[in-house]
Amino acid sequence: MFSVAVFYTGLAVKPGGDLVYVACEDGVSVIRTADYSIAAVIPLNGAPSDILFSATGETAYVTCPSSDSVVVLDTRDNNRIGQAAFGGLGLTSPKCPTTSSDGRSIYLIGGGDNFVGIVRRSDNYLIRLVRVGSISRPAEASVAIEHPTGNRAYVVTNRGVLVLRPSSLR
């Protein structure tokens, strides 16, 4: 058994399979899969929870719910190249990132699991914030996945599956 930290919350394998990124207490540990050695430790403010790679693997998106933000990493040198904070826009505690079918957007669950946020990757702009359920009867979302055609997205909630149509997506 290999351990990188006392407490870890998520992990993702970089496309190509040579590295595993592990969200730990206060940062991300990068592990070489060839020999299980630690390639890098990337400190972050706030406890990270989920990691999503771009299709090429050159960029990683790390959700930090405690700071209402997503940190963007350049995986070629493991440097932090950006951070987008969405708390003031209603998307608090972002988590569960998934990529749109065209790779241009990221879906995030947040706001007490009552919202799905759609973020443009090129500039980390929150394109749309969609309420899951109603104000009087909120639902709790757990994941959002876009259909490969890009013409709808599916959101799993505690009340069933919500289908978002194109007018809600971008």
C-alpha positions in Angstrom: 0.0 0.0 0.0 1.2 3.5 -0.9 0.1 6.6 1.0 0.7 10.2 0.1 -1.2 11.9 2.9 -3.2 11.4 6.0 -6.4 12.5 4.3 -7.1 12.5 0.6 -10.4 13.1 -1.3 -10.0 12.4 -5.0 -7.6 11.2 -7.7 -7.3 11.1 -11.4 -4.9 9.4 -13.8 -3.3 11.7 -16.3 -4.1 10.8 -19.9 -1.2 8.5 -21.0 -1.2 6.8 -17.6 2.3 7.9 -16.4 1.1 10.1 -13.5 -1.7 10.0 -10.9 -2.8 13.2 -9.3 -4.1 12.9 -5.7 -6.2 15.6 -4.0 -4.8 15.7 -0.4 -5.5 17.8 2.7 -3.9 21.0 1.4 -2.7 20.4 -2.2 -2.2 17.8 -4.9 0.4 15.0 -4.8 1.6 13.8 -8.2 2.7 10.1 -8.3 4.7 8.4 -11.0 3.0 5.1 -11.9 6.2 3.5 -13.0 7.8 3.4 -9.6 5.2 5.0 -7.2 7.5 7.8 -6.4 6.3 11.3 -5.7 7.0 13.5 -8.7 5.6 16.7 -7.2 3.6 18.2 -4.4 1.5 21.2 -5.4 0.3 23.3 -2.4 -3.2 24.9 -2.7 -5.2 27.2 -0.5 -8.3 25.3 0.6 -8.8 21.6 0.6 -9.1 20.2 -3.0 -11.6 17.5 -3.7 -11.8 16.5 -7.4 -9.4 16.6 -10.4 -10.3 16.7 -14.1 -7.8 16.6 -16.9 -8.2 18.3 -20.3 -8.3 15.8 -23.2 -4.6 16.4 -24.0 -3.7 16.1 -20.3 -1.7 19.4 -20.4 -4.2 21.0 -18.0 -5.7 19.8 -14.8 -8.7 21.4 -13.0 -8.8 21.0 -9.3 -12.0 21.8 -7.4 -11.5 23.5 -4.0 -14.9 23.6 -2.3 -13.7 25.3 0.8 -12.5 28.3 -1.2 -15.4 28.2 -3.7 -12.9 27.9 -6.5 -11.3 25.8 -9.2 -7.5 25.9 -9.6 -6.0 25.3 -13.0 -2.7 23.5 -13.2 -0.2 23.2 -16.1 0.7 19.5 -15.9 3.8 19.9 -18.0 5.6 21.6 -15.1 2.9 21.2 -12.3 2.6 25.0 -11.9 -0.6 26.8 -11.0 -1.7 28.9 -14.0 -5.0 30.1 -12.8 -7.8 30.1 -10.3 -11.5 30.9 -10.8 -13.7 31.7 -7.8 -17.4 31.3 -8.3 -18.8 31.8 -4.8 -20.0 35.4 -5.4 -21.9 34.2 -8.5 -23.8 31.5 -6.5 -21.7 28.5 -7.4 -20.3 27.8 -3.9 -18.4 24.7 -3.0 -17.8 23.5 -6.6 -17.2 19.8 -7.1 -17.6 16.9 -9.5 -16.2 18.5 -12.7 -17.0 16.9 -16.1 -16.1 18.1 -19.5 -18.5 19.1 -22.3 -18.6 16.9 -25.4 -16.6 19.5 -27.4 -14.1 20.1 -24.5 -14.7 23.8 -24.4 -16.7 23.8 -21.1 -16.7 22.3 -17.7 -19.8 21.3 -15.7 -19.6 21.8 -11.9 -22.0 20.9 -9.1 -22.3 23.5 -6.4 -24.3 25.9 -4.2 -25.2 23.2 -1.7 -25.7 20.8 -4.6 -28.6 22.9 -5.8 -26.9 24.3 -9.0 -25.1 23.2 -12.1 -22.5 25.6 -13.3 -21.2 25.6 -16.9 -17.8 27.2 -17.1 -16.0 28.2 -20.4 -12.5 26.7 -20.2 -10.7 29.3 -22.3 -11.2 32.1 -19.7 -12.9 30.3 -16.7 -16.0 32.4 -17.3 -19.3 31.1 -15.7 -21.5 30.9 -18.8 -24.6 29.6 -17.1 -25.9 28.7 -13.6 -28.8 26.3 -13.7 -30.9 25.7 -10.6 -31.7 22.1 -9.9 -35.3 21.8 -8.7 -37.2 24.9 -7.6 -36.6 27.4 -4.8 -39.4 25.9 -2.8 -38.4 22.3 -3.6 -34.7 22.2 -4.3 -33.0 19.0 -5.5 -29.5 17.9 -4.8 -27.3 17.2 -7.8 -24.4 14.8 -7.7 -23.1 14.8 -11.3 -23.7 16.3 -14.7 -22.7 14.7 -18.0 -23.2 16.1 -21.5 -24.5 13.9 -24.3 -21.8 13.3 -27.0 -23.8 15.4 -29.5 -23.7 18.4 -27.1 -27.5 19.0 -27.5 -28.4 18.0 -23.9 -26.9 17.3 -20.5 -28.0 14.9 -17.8 -27.9 15.8 -14.2 -28.3 13.1 -11.6 -30.2 14.4 -8.5 -31.8 12.9 -5.5 -35.2 13.3 -7.3 -34.2 11.6 -10.5 -32.4 12.6 -13.7 -32.8 16.2 -15.0 -32.3 16.8 -18.7 -30.9 20.2 -19.7 -31.8 21.3 -23.2 -29.6 23.5 -25.5 -31.0 26.8 -24.3 -29.8 25.9 -20.8 -26.3 24.8 -21.8 -24.5 27.7 -23.4 
